[in-house]
Amino acid sequence: MTPRLIVSDLDGTLLGSDHRLHQSTIDVLRALAEQGHHVALASGRHYNDMRVFRDQLNIPAHLISTNGAYTHDPAGTLLSATHLEPAHAETLIQLPRPPQVRLSLYRENGWHVDAEAPHLLSLHASTGFTYEVVPPEEMDAKGVGKVLYLGDPDSLAQLEAQAHQACGQSLHITYSTTDALEIMAGGINKGVALTALLETLKLTPAECLAFGDNLNDTEMLNLAGEAQVMANAHPALFDRIKGAERIGHHGEAAVAEWLKQRFGL
C-alpha cells in the first residue's frame, strides 16, 4: 500500500451543517490512519479551535491552521509560524470600516475581536473556543497570523480594495465565506503549508488527496493530485481547480462516503 496524505478543510467540508464531526467521518479517518495513511486538517480556524476535532478523531493528524499561518504536528508541536509584518497589521487594524463589520486578529495564542459579537460563537459551540474583546487602539500589531473582517459582502469588497491599495502584494487576501475576508502575510495560504507538510512526510503532491469548499482552499486543491470540491462549494471554486471532482454535500458526510469508495472500506 502506498501511504497517502488526506487533507481536508473543516467548515463546509469535513464538518456537518452543525459544525461537528459525523460519526461516519470519525470512523473512516480512523480506519485510514490505521492502514498507514496520513491525515491533516487545514482550516481558517485557530489551532486552539481545531485541536478539539483532532482529539475527537483520536488519530495522529497534522493541523494547518489560520489558513496556513501555523502548522502543528500530531503531538501539538508548532512546526511553522508566519505573521503579518507589524506595519501591515497596523494598517489593516486602522482601515475605516462600517460599524457593523467586526475586526478580528488571530494570534498564536488567541482570538481578539474589536467589540462584543456573540453571534460569532455559534461556529465554535462544539469546541468552546472564544474571543477576547480588545479595542482597536489597544490591539497589538505584532504576532498576528491573520486579520479577519466579518460583515456584508459589499463592505468587505471595499475593505479588500483598501487593503490592496495600502499594502500591495505584501498580503495574501482570500475569503472563507462570502461574509469573511481573511488576510495573511504574502505567500501564506493552505497550499504553501501543504507543500511543506508533504516534504516533511516525504510524499509528493500526486500522493495527496484534498477536500475543500471555498476560495481559501484554492491553492491546496490545485496542489493535490486528487482534488475534491463539495457540492455546496462557492460557485467560483470548481472552475479554479484543475481536474477537480465534484462530490456530495458536507451535511451528508460526503467526504467520508467518497473515501469509503476510494479506499474500498
Residue frames as qw, qx, qy, qz and C-alpha x, y, z in Angstrom:
[[0.000, 0.887, 0.462, 0.000, 0.00, 0.00, 0.00],
 [0.378, 0.366, -0.019, 0.850, 1.23, 3.47, -0.90],
 [0.200, -0.573, -0.521, 0.600, 0.63, 5.86, 2.00],
 [0.135, 0.660, 0.375, 0.637, -1.39, 8.92, 1.07],
 [0.088, -0.171, -0.398, 0.897, -1.92, 12.27, 2.73],
 [0.090, -0.664, -0.681, -0.295, -5.60, 13.01, 3.13],
 [0.171, -0.153, -0.259, 0.938, -6.10, 16.71, 3.86],
 [0.066, -0.657, -0.685, -0.308, -9.45, 18.37, 4.40],
 [0.139, -0.378, 0.081, -0.912, -10.91, 21.73, 5.15],
 [0.012, 0.202, 0.839, -0.506, -13.34, 21.75, 8.08],
 [0.341, 0.496, 0.432, -0.672, -16.39, 24.04, 7.81],
 [0.607, 0.570, -0.107, -0.543, -18.46, 23.30, 4.75],
 [0.512, 0.467, -0.704, -0.153, -16.33, 20.24, 4.01],
 [0.378, 0.081, -0.895, 0.225, -15.46, 17.72, 6.72],
 [0.123, 0.159, 0.663, -0.722, -17.85, 19.10, 9.34],
 [0.071, 0.553, 0.813, 0.169, -21.60, 18.75, 9.08],
 [0.041, -0.694, -0.302, -0.652, -24.11, 21.58, 8.95],
 [0.591, -0.785, -0.175, -0.066, -23.93, 21.69, 12.75],
 [0.177, 0.815, -0.480, 0.271, -20.14, 22.30, 12.58],
 [0.661, -0.444, 0.578, -0.176, -19.49, 18.90, 14.17],
 [0.133, 0.354, -0.887, -0.264, -17.82, 15.69, 13.01],
 [0.860, -0.017, -0.149, -0.487, -20.25, 12.99, 11.92],
 [0.740, -0.386, 0.547, -0.067, -19.55, 9.59, 13.43],
 [0.892, 0.373, 0.220, 0.130, -19.05, 8.07, 9.99],
 [0.365, 0.855, -0.271, 0.251, -16.33, 10.65, 9.30],
 [0.414, -0.684, 0.566, -0.200, -14.55, 9.73, 12.52],
 [0.885, -0.064, 0.460, -0.038, -14.78, 6.02, 11.72],
 [0.785, 0.595, 0.056, 0.165, -13.47, 6.39, 8.17],
 [0.203, 0.856, -0.390, 0.273, -10.50, 8.58, 9.09],
 [0.596, -0.540, 0.571, -0.167, -9.56, 6.26, 11.94],
 [0.924, 0.160, 0.346, 0.038, -9.65, 3.28, 9.58],
 [0.628, 0.734, -0.099, 0.239, -7.44, 5.06, 7.05],
 [0.129, -0.819, 0.498, -0.255, -4.96, 6.12, 9.73],
 [0.788, -0.311, 0.523, -0.101, -4.79, 2.52, 10.93],
 [0.878, 0.413, 0.198, 0.141, -3.92, 1.48, 7.37],
 [0.656, -0.221, 0.163, 0.703, -0.93, 3.85, 7.44],
 [0.265, 0.693, 0.321, 0.589, -2.33, 6.85, 5.64],
 [0.265, -0.142, -0.301, 0.905, -1.60, 10.36, 6.91],
 [0.044, -0.798, -0.579, -0.161, -4.35, 12.82, 7.81],
 [0.248, -0.082, -0.154, 0.953, -4.22, 16.62, 8.03],
 [0.050, 0.824, 0.555, -0.098, -6.89, 19.18, 8.78],
 [0.336, 0.055, 0.150, 0.928, -6.48, 22.56, 7.06],
 [0.086, -0.795, -0.599, -0.039, -8.71, 25.43, 8.11],
 [0.092, 0.667, -0.037, 0.739, -9.04, 29.14, 8.62],
 [0.682, -0.690, -0.190, -0.150, -9.85, 28.26, 12.22],
 [0.146, -0.780, 0.538, -0.286, -7.41, 28.85, 15.07],
 [0.443, 0.248, -0.850, 0.138, -5.24, 25.95, 16.23],
 [0.156, -0.061, 0.750, -0.640, -6.87, 26.00, 19.69],
 [0.688, 0.215, 0.110, -0.685, -10.21, 25.59, 17.94],
 [0.707, 0.368, -0.528, -0.294, -9.06, 22.84, 15.56],
 [0.156, 0.340, -0.894, 0.247, -7.32, 20.63, 18.08],
 [0.595, 0.003, 0.536, -0.599, -10.70, 19.68, 19.57],
 [0.846, 0.366, -0.111, -0.373, -11.56, 17.93, 16.30],
 [0.458, 0.487, -0.737, 0.102, -8.17, 16.21, 16.23],
 [0.219, -0.244, 0.805, -0.495, -8.81, 14.95, 19.75],
 [0.761, 0.169, 0.299, -0.551, -12.24, 13.66, 18.70],
 [0.762, 0.463, -0.407, -0.198, -10.70, 11.81, 15.77],
 [0.732, -0.523, 0.437, -0.018, -8.07, 10.37, 18.11],
 [0.879, 0.316, 0.142, 0.327, -5.58, 9.87, 15.29],
 [0.518, -0.449, 0.135, 0.716, -2.13, 11.42, 14.67],
 [0.410, 0.776, 0.396, 0.270, -3.31, 14.31, 12.48],
 [0.371, -0.038, 0.020, 0.928, -1.30, 17.36, 11.46],
 [0.073, 0.838, 0.492, -0.225, -3.12, 20.70, 11.76],
 [0.309, 0.216, 0.234, 0.896, -2.73, 23.56, 9.29],
 [0.110, -0.744, -0.578, 0.316, -4.49, 26.48, 10.98],
 [0.017, -0.795, -0.047, 0.604, -5.24, 30.14, 10.32],
 [0.677, 0.723, 0.042, -0.129, -5.20, 29.47, 6.55],
 [0.842, 0.363, -0.147, 0.371, -1.62, 28.24, 6.62],
 [0.033, -0.857, 0.317, -0.405, -0.06, 30.72, 9.03],
 [0.415, -0.517, 0.691, -0.289, 0.57, 27.90, 11.54],
 [0.806, 0.120, -0.544, -0.198, 1.29, 24.18, 11.23],
 [0.502, -0.512, 0.599, -0.355, 1.36, 21.79, 14.19],
 [0.346, 0.208, -0.907, -0.121, 2.39, 18.15, 14.25],
 [0.642, -0.369, -0.603, -0.297, 0.16, 15.43, 15.75],
 [0.562, -0.305, -0.570, 0.516, 1.73, 15.93, 19.17],
 [0.141, -0.937, -0.313, 0.063, 0.85, 19.63, 19.14],
 [0.528, -0.415, 0.173, 0.721, 4.37, 20.89, 18.44],
 [0.340, 0.876, 0.054, -0.338, 4.44, 24.08, 16.39],
 [0.779, 0.113, 0.385, 0.481, 6.31, 23.35, 13.16],
 [0.325, 0.237, 0.262, 0.877, 5.97, 26.72, 11.47],
 [0.034, -0.804, -0.470, 0.361, 4.51, 30.16, 12.10],
 [0.337, 0.232, 0.283, 0.867, 4.34, 33.16, 9.79],
 [0.047, -0.717, -0.486, 0.498, 2.97, 36.52, 10.92],
 [0.318, 0.867, 0.254, 0.287, 1.96, 39.65, 9.10],
 [0.420, 0.259, -0.195, 0.848, 4.51, 42.43, 9.13],
 [0.181, -0.537, -0.577, 0.588, 3.52, 44.60, 12.12],
 [0.059, 0.300, -0.123, -0.944, 3.27, 47.68, 9.91],
 [0.304, -0.126, -0.706, -0.627, 0.83, 45.88, 7.62],
 [0.317, -0.457, -0.816, 0.155, -1.20, 44.56, 10.54],
 [0.110, -0.459, -0.337, 0.815, -1.39, 48.06, 11.98],
 [0.175, 0.118, -0.394, -0.895, -2.58, 49.43, 8.64],
 [0.359, -0.274, -0.813, -0.367, -5.32, 46.79, 8.47],
 [0.259, -0.469, -0.698, 0.476, -6.42, 47.47, 12.05],
 [0.032, -0.469, -0.162, 0.868, -6.83, 51.14, 11.22],
 [0.002, 0.198, 0.666, 0.719, -8.69, 50.80, 7.92],
 [0.417, 0.069, 0.242, -0.873, -12.03, 52.64, 8.12],
 [0.183, -0.170, -0.936, -0.249, -14.98, 50.27, 8.10],
 [0.503, -0.470, -0.287, -0.666, -18.72, 50.37, 8.79],
 [0.377, -0.453, 0.572, -0.571, -19.69, 49.85, 12.44],
 [0.916, -0.043, 0.165, -0.362, -21.38, 46.53, 11.70],
 [0.790, 0.420, -0.428, 0.126, -18.15, 44.99, 10.33],
 [0.755, -0.629, 0.181, 0.036, -16.22, 43.12, 13.01],
 [0.395, 0.716, -0.555, 0.151, -12.42, 43.12, 13.06],
 [0.914, -0.386, 0.122, -0.003, -10.65, 40.04, 14.41],
 [0.214, 0.713, -0.667, 0.044, -6.99, 39.18, 14.90],
 [0.985, -0.137, -0.105, -0.007, -5.86, 35.57, 15.08],
 [0.040, -0.781, 0.597, -0.176, -2.72, 35.34, 17.13],
 [0.428, 0.257, -0.864, 0.069, -0.71, 32.26, 18.04],
 [0.153, -0.108, -0.863, 0.469, -2.41, 32.02, 21.42],
 [0.149, 0.514, 0.644, -0.546, -5.79, 33.63, 20.96],
 [0.160, 0.563, 0.609, 0.536, -8.52, 35.48, 19.10],
 [0.090, -0.384, -0.282, 0.875, -9.07, 39.21, 19.57],
 [0.133, 0.654, 0.639, 0.382, -12.25, 40.99, 18.42],
 [0.148, 0.278, -0.060, 0.947, -12.81, 44.75, 18.37],
 [0.465, -0.202, 0.191, -0.840, -16.27, 44.54, 20.02],
 [0.505, 0.026, 0.794, -0.339, -18.66, 42.04, 21.53],
 [0.532, 0.269, -0.510, -0.620, -20.04, 39.70, 18.85],
 [0.563, -0.142, 0.746, -0.327, -21.86, 36.78, 20.48],
 [0.826, 0.428, 0.082, -0.357, -23.32, 35.72, 17.13],
 [0.427, 0.645, -0.630, -0.069, -19.83, 34.62, 16.07],
 [0.301, -0.412, 0.812, -0.283, -19.65, 31.96, 18.75],
 [0.876, 0.146, 0.235, -0.395, -22.18, 29.57, 17.19],
 [0.698, 0.557, -0.448, -0.039, -19.47, 28.37, 14.81],
 [0.293, 0.440, -0.751, 0.397, -17.37, 27.36, 17.81],
 [0.703, -0.415, 0.132, -0.562, -20.09, 25.95, 20.06],
 [0.983, -0.062, -0.172, -0.028, -18.73, 22.41, 19.88],
 [0.709, 0.281, -0.350, 0.544, -15.15, 23.44, 20.69],
 [0.496, -0.762, -0.291, 0.298, -15.62, 26.15, 23.32],
 [0.510, 0.072, 0.100, 0.851, -13.23, 28.47, 21.51],
 [0.039, -0.911, -0.403, 0.075, -13.99, 32.11, 22.28],
 [0.421, 0.630, -0.012, 0.652, -12.66, 35.60, 21.74],
 [0.396, -0.517, -0.328, 0.684, -11.25, 38.37, 23.90],
 [0.211, 0.916, 0.293, 0.172, -12.56, 41.87, 23.24],
 [0.524, -0.346, 0.062, 0.776, -9.72, 44.31, 22.57],
 [0.271, 0.889, 0.163, -0.332, -10.47, 47.85, 21.31],
 [0.754, 0.580, 0.055, 0.304, -8.67, 48.59, 18.02],
 [0.095, 0.892, -0.300, 0.325, -6.50, 51.27, 19.59],
 [0.551, -0.603, 0.552, -0.170, -5.19, 48.65, 22.04],
 [0.974, 0.204, 0.101, -0.011, -4.63, 45.84, 19.54],
 [0.445, -0.607, 0.544, 0.371, -1.03, 44.62, 19.26],
 [0.668, 0.644, -0.211, -0.307, 0.12, 44.51, 15.63],
 [0.097, 0.544, -0.833, -0.009, 2.94, 42.09, 16.44],
 [0.180, -0.081, 0.969, -0.146, 2.48, 38.33, 16.17],
 [0.639, 0.352, 0.254, -0.635, -0.69, 38.43, 14.05],
 [0.407, -0.013, 0.860, 0.308, -1.25, 35.35, 11.90],
 [0.097, 0.475, 0.720, 0.497, -4.46, 36.61, 10.31],
 [0.205, 0.199, 0.211, -0.935, -6.63, 39.69, 10.13],
 [0.033, 0.390, 0.896, 0.210, -10.28, 38.77, 9.66],
 [0.286, 0.070, 0.065, -0.954, -13.13, 41.10, 8.74],
 [0.074, 0.360, 0.930, 0.005, -16.68, 39.79, 9.14],
 [0.243, 0.478, 0.228, -0.812, -19.56, 41.65, 7.54],
 [0.685, 0.594, 0.332, -0.260, -21.68, 42.13, 4.44],
 [0.772, 0.196, 0.376, 0.473, -20.04, 41.38, 1.06],
 [0.314, 0.862, 0.141, 0.373, -20.18, 44.96, -0.22],
 [0.349, -0.906, 0.230, -0.063, -18.36, 46.32, 2.82],
 [0.795, -0.327, 0.424, 0.286, -15.78, 43.54, 2.59],
 [0.685, 0.519, 0.287, 0.423, -15.16, 44.28, -1.09],
 [0.069, 0.953, -0.066, 0.289, -14.36, 47.87, -0.16],
 [0.586, -0.718, 0.373, 0.041, -12.01, 46.74, 2.61],
 [0.861, 0.064, 0.374, 0.338, -10.31, 44.32, 0.21],
 [0.495, 0.748, 0.128, 0.424, -9.67, 47.14, -2.25],
 [0.217, -0.933, 0.206, -0.202, -8.33, 49.37, 0.53],
 [0.781, -0.464, 0.386, 0.160, -6.02, 46.62, 1.76],
 [0.786, 0.348, 0.294, 0.419, -4.65, 46.04, -1.75],
 [0.258, 0.884, 0.023, 0.389, -4.08, 49.76, -2.22],
 [0.404, -0.864, 0.264, -0.145, -2.34, 50.16, 1.14],
 [0.626, -0.506, 0.587, 0.084, -0.13, 47.07, 1.11],
 [0.437, 0.574, -0.569, -0.395, 0.07, 45.90, -2.49],
 [0.808, 0.166, -0.550, -0.129, 1.43, 42.38, -2.96],
 [0.078, 0.415, -0.745, 0.517, 2.59, 42.09, 0.64],
 [0.568, -0.058, 0.551, -0.609, -0.62, 40.32, 1.66],
 [0.125, -0.117, -0.930, -0.324, -2.47, 37.14, 0.80],
 [0.429, 0.102, 0.271, -0.856, -6.17, 38.02, 0.67],
 [0.244, -0.121, -0.903, -0.331, -8.96, 35.47, 0.36],
 [0.606, -0.253, 0.073, -0.751, -12.47, 34.60, 1.53],
 [0.059, -0.057, 0.979, -0.184, -13.54, 31.65, 3.66],
 [0.206, 0.618, 0.755, -0.076, -17.23, 32.57, 3.23],
 [0.235, 0.677, 0.354, 0.601, -18.89, 35.45, 1.42],
 [0.304, -0.902, -0.080, -0.297, -19.01, 37.37, 4.71],
 [0.731, -0.600, 0.186, 0.266, -15.47, 36.54, 5.91],
 [0.512, 0.800, -0.245, 0.194, -12.48, 38.39, 4.41],
 [0.849, -0.458, 0.108, 0.242, -9.21, 36.80, 5.53],
 [0.382, 0.861, -0.284, 0.180, -5.79, 38.42, 5.23],
 [0.869, -0.371, 0.110, 0.310, -2.44, 36.75, 5.91],
 [0.253, -0.678, 0.439, 0.532, 1.16, 37.64, 5.09],
 [0.591, 0.602, -0.355, -0.403, 2.04, 37.48, 1.40],
 [0.442, 0.385, -0.808, -0.066, 2.71, 33.94, 0.23],
 [0.182, -0.072, 0.870, -0.453, 0.82, 32.35, 3.11],
 [0.725, 0.033, -0.170, -0.667, -2.03, 30.02, 2.26],
 [0.874, -0.175, 0.394, -0.223, -3.08, 26.41, 2.77],
 [0.877, 0.466, -0.093, 0.069, -1.25, 25.30, -0.38],
 [0.268, 0.722, -0.525, 0.362, 2.11, 26.63, 0.77],
 [0.513, -0.470, 0.594, -0.405, 1.68, 24.98, 4.17],
 [0.950, 0.107, 0.227, -0.184, 0.65, 21.73, 2.48],
 [0.674, 0.632, -0.351, 0.152, 3.76, 21.80, 0.27],
 [0.027, -0.631, 0.658, -0.411, 5.96, 21.98, 3.37],
 [0.740, -0.230, 0.495, -0.392, 4.00, 19.20, 5.08],
 [0.936, 0.340, -0.033, -0.091, 4.34, 16.89, 2.07],
 [0.452, 0.655, -0.532, 0.288, 8.09, 17.45, 2.12],
 [0.364, -0.504, 0.632, -0.463, 8.17, 16.60, 5.83],
 [0.843, -0.007, 0.436, -0.314, 6.24, 13.39, 5.19],
 [0.197, -0.358, 0.790, 0.457, 8.38, 12.60, 2.10],
 [0.494, 0.501, 0.710, -0.029, 5.30, 12.44, -0.10],
 [0.168, 0.063, 0.446, 0.877, 4.62, 14.01, -3.48],
 [0.407, 0.178, 0.108, -0.889, 1.59, 16.14, -4.39],
 [0.567, 0.070, -0.657, -0.492, 0.39, 13.20, -6.52],
 [0.431, -0.147, -0.864, 0.217, 0.10, 11.20, -3.28],
 [0.059, 0.170, 0.475, -0.861, -2.20, 13.79, -1.70],
 [0.104, -0.567, -0.740, -0.347, -6.00, 13.85, -1.65],
 [0.056, -0.102, -0.303, 0.946, -7.61, 17.18, -0.74],
 [0.071, -0.654, -0.739, -0.149, -11.17, 18.30, 0.02],
 [0.131, -0.235, -0.208, 0.941, -12.50, 21.85, 0.16],
 [0.154, 0.700, 0.697, 0.021, -15.46, 24.12, -0.40],
 [0.025, 0.964, 0.189, -0.188, -14.36, 27.74, -0.51],
 [0.486, 0.837, -0.158, 0.194, -11.92, 30.19, -2.06],
 [0.269, -0.786, 0.540, -0.136, -9.35, 29.85, 0.73],
 [0.834, -0.129, 0.534, 0.040, -8.96, 26.20, -0.36],
 [0.657, 0.727, -0.103, -0.170, -7.90, 27.10, -3.91],
 [0.202, 0.727, -0.656, 0.027, -4.12, 26.67, -3.58],
 [0.489, -0.275, 0.798, -0.222, -4.43, 23.49, -1.52],
 [0.796, 0.350, 0.435, -0.232, -6.79, 21.86, -4.02],
 [0.594, 0.760, -0.235, -0.114, -4.67, 22.84, -7.00],
 [0.053, -0.652, 0.753, -0.070, -1.61, 21.26, -5.39],
 [0.646, -0.138, 0.710, -0.245, -3.18, 17.90, -4.58],
 [0.008, -0.146, 0.878, 0.455, -3.06, 15.02, -7.03],
 [0.173, -0.481, -0.827, -0.234, -6.70, 14.25, -6.26],
 [0.075, 0.011, 0.241, -0.968, -8.87, 17.32, -5.59],
 [0.124, -0.521, -0.837, -0.113, -12.47, 17.04, -4.46],
 [0.116, -0.141, 0.063, -0.981, -14.82, 20.03, -4.35],
 [0.175, 0.310, 0.819, -0.450, -18.01, 19.87, -2.31],
 [0.099, 0.582, 0.708, 0.388, -21.47, 20.16, -3.87],
 [0.209, -0.897, -0.366, 0.132, -22.10, 23.11, -1.54],
 [0.585, -0.177, 0.075, 0.788, -18.89, 24.89, -2.60],
 [0.068, 0.677, -0.018, -0.733, -18.56, 28.54, -3.53],
 [0.731, 0.612, 0.265, -0.143, -19.83, 28.83, -7.15],
 [0.364, 0.857, -0.359, -0.065, -16.45, 30.10, -8.38],
 [0.503, -0.579, 0.641, 0.025, -14.30, 27.43, -6.74],
 [0.858, 0.151, 0.487, 0.061, -14.83, 24.48, -9.10],
 [0.626, 0.763, 0.050, 0.151, -13.66, 26.45, -12.14],
 [0.054, -0.895, 0.431, -0.101, -10.48, 27.47, -10.30],
 [0.611, -0.423, 0.669, -0.018, -9.32, 23.90, -9.66],
 [0.423, 0.461, -0.676, -0.389, -7.62, 21.86, -12.38],
 [0.492, 0.082, -0.859, -0.118, -9.08, 18.36, -12.72],
 [0.291, -0.141, 0.636, -0.700, -11.32, 18.60, -9.69],
 [0.282, -0.306, -0.882, -0.223, -14.11, 16.14, -8.96],
 [0.411, -0.349, 0.117, -0.834, -17.37, 17.41, -7.52],
 [0.279, -0.129, -0.934, 0.185, -18.62, 15.25, -4.66],
 [0.312, -0.650, -0.674, -0.160, -21.61, 15.40, -2.29],
 [0.226, -0.808, -0.033, -0.542, -22.81, 17.85, 0.32],
 [0.197, 0.364, -0.694, 0.589, -20.97, 18.38, 3.60],
 [0.572, -0.241, 0.324, -0.714, -24.23, 17.98, 5.50],
 [0.956, 0.059, -0.071, -0.279, -24.36, 14.38, 4.29],
 [0.638, -0.533, 0.526, 0.176, -20.80, 13.42, 5.36],
 [0.778, 0.616, -0.057, -0.109, -19.81, 13.32, 1.68],
 [0.143, 0.732, -0.662, 0.072, -16.06, 13.25, 2.40],
 [0.506, -0.269, 0.789, -0.222, -16.45, 10.06, 4.41],
 [0.820, 0.367, 0.374, -0.232, -18.66, 8.49, 1.74],
 [0.576, 0.756, -0.302, -0.070, -16.19, 9.35, -1.01],
 [0.058, -0.633, 0.759, -0.141, -13.24, 7.98, 1.00],
 [0.733, -0.054, 0.630, -0.252, -15.11, 4.72, 1.63],
 [0.825, 0.536, 0.151, -0.096, -15.41, 4.18, -2.11],
 [0.345, 0.828, -0.440, 0.035, -11.91, 5.40, -2.93],
 [0.032, -0.533, 0.815, -0.223, -10.22, 3.04, -0.45],
 [0.635, -0.049, -0.725, -0.263, -12.74, 0.21, -0.51],
 [0.085, -0.180, 0.727, -0.657, -13.75, 0.46, 3.13]]
